[in-house]
Amino acid sequence: MNEYTYPIMFGIIAGTVLRVFMMRTDYRQYPTYLHGKIIHLSLGFIAAALGTIAIPSIMEKEFTAVTFLTLAASQFREVRNMERNTLAEMDSYELVPRGNTYIEGIAVAFESRNYLVIFTSFIVTLCYLAVNMWAALGAAAACFVLSSILMSGSKLGDIVTIEQRELTFDGAGLYVDNIYIMNIGLPERQDEILRYGMGFILTPKSFNIRSTIANLGQRQAILHDVSVTLGVFRDSGTPALVPLIKRDLNDGRIGVFILPQEKDPARAREVIANVPVLENAIQKPGKRSG
Amino acid sequence: MKMEKAILASITTLDNKVQGSAAVFKCETKEEMEAVAANLEAILDGIAHRLSDQLYIIVKH
C-alpha cells in the first residue's frame, strides 16, 4: 500500500463501472451472449487501468510511461476490427441484414467507449491526487453525464416526419403512395403483400436530411431495426418477400415497405422513429467552409 | 459462383416473342403460366416479375 493505492483503485473502479453502464443489451441483440460481455468488460478494465496509471507515472516523473497510451489506442482499434469482422460475418445469416454502414457504426461505438473509459479514469485519478476523494467523486459523476450525452446520437424521428400510407398495386408494380417499390408478378404473392405488408412515407424536414436518408446504409438500418423488433414475414428462398425502401427522386422522400409478423402501425411508426441516425450517413451538403 | 441480376427463366403464352439463352417455358393458359412461374420462383430462389399479361420472367437479384 502506498499513497497511490486508493486513487488508482478509485480510477479503475470508476472506469470499469462506466463501461458496464455503457453496455446495454437491447433490441440490437448485441452483445447478448455472456462471453461477448466478458470480452468487453475485460477490455474496459484494461482501459480504465491504462487511464488511471498515467497520472501517478507523470507525478513520479516517468514521462515515457505515457507513451503506452498509444499502445492502448492501437489495441482498441483492434477492438473495432474485431467487432466489425464478427458482425459482418454474422450478417449474411440475418433474414434482413444490418448492412455495413450500421455495422461500422456499432464497431466505432465500441472503440470510442473504451476511450471514454480511459478519459474518465484519467480525470478521476487526477482529481483524487490533486484535490481529494470528493472531487474525484464529482468528476466521476460529471464524466458519467458527459459520456451518456456523447453516446446518444439523434434518432430518425428527429429529422423526418413519418406517415403511414396504403400499399397499392398498379398492374404488377407495388407502390407506397406514389413511390414505386418493385415488380411482384404472382397474384398470390401480391395477396400476401397486401395482407402482411405496411407502407410508410418518410419526409425529410430539411435539405441536408435528404442525403442522409438517401444513404443505402441508413435505409438498410431502418429495415433491419423494424424486422428485428416486429418480426419479418419471410424465409430464405422467398426473395419476393423482401422489405425494401425506395426514394422519390423529385423531393427526396423515401417509401418504406415492410413485412412485419405483427401488423401494428403505431408500433412500427415508433420503431422507425427510434432508428439511430448513423454517423456515417450524416452529410451536410448545405454547410460549406469559407 | 454468385449470380447477380440474371434472367433465369421466361414463362410465356406467346408463341415467338421470347428467345435467348435463359430457359423459355411456353404455356397454354394464363393459369398454367402462373403455376409454372410460382414453382420456378420457389425452385430457383428468384423473383417472378410480370412484364405483361402473357410474360413472366424469373430474375435472380
HADDOCK unambig.tbl for C-alpha pairs under 7 A between the chains (distance, minus, plus):
assign (segid A and resid 172 and name CA) (segid B and resid 50 and name CA) 6.01 0.50 0.50
assign (segid A and resid 183 and name CA) (segid B and resid 49 and name CA) 5.61 0.50 0.50
assign (segid A and resid 183 and name CA) (segid B and resid 50 and name CA) 6.94 0.50 0.50
assign (segid A and resid 184 and name CA) (segid B and resid 48 and name CA) 6.63 0.50 0.50
assign (segid A and resid 184 and name CA) (segid B and resid 49 and name CA) 5.43 0.50 0.50
assign (segid A and resid 184 and name CA) (segid B and resid 50 and name CA) 6.82 0.50 0.50
assign (segid A and resid 185 and name CA) (segid B and resid 48 and name CA) 5.25 0.50 0.50
assign (segid A and resid 185 and name CA) (segid B and resid 49 and name CA) 4.26 0.50 0.50
assign (segid A and resid 185 and name CA) (segid B and resid 50 and name CA) 4.30 0.50 0.50
assign (segid A and resid 186 and name CA) (segid B and resid 34 and name CA) 6.58 0.50 0.50
assign (segid A and resid 186 and name CA) (segid B and resid 38 and name CA) 6.75 0.50 0.50
assign (segid A and resid 186 and name CA) (segid B and resid 48 and name CA) 6.53 0.50 0.50
assign (segid A and resid 237 and name CA) (segid B and resid 42 and name CA) 6.55 0.50 0.50
assign (segid A and resid 237 and name CA) (segid B and resid 45 and name CA) 5.00 0.50 0.50
assign (segid A and resid 238 and name CA) (segid B and resid 42 and name CA) 6.88 0.50 0.50
assign (segid A and resid 238 and name CA) (segid B and resid 45 and name CA) 6.53 0.50 0.50
assign (segid A and resid 239 and name CA) (segid B and resid 45 and name CA) 6.51 0.50 0.50
assign (segid A and resid 239 and name CA) (segid B and resid 46 and name CA) 6.11 0.50 0.50
assign (segid A and resid 239 and name CA) (segid B and resid 47 and name CA) 5.95 0.50 0.50
assign (segid A and resid 240 and name CA) (segid B and resid 47 and name CA) 5.13 0.50 0.50
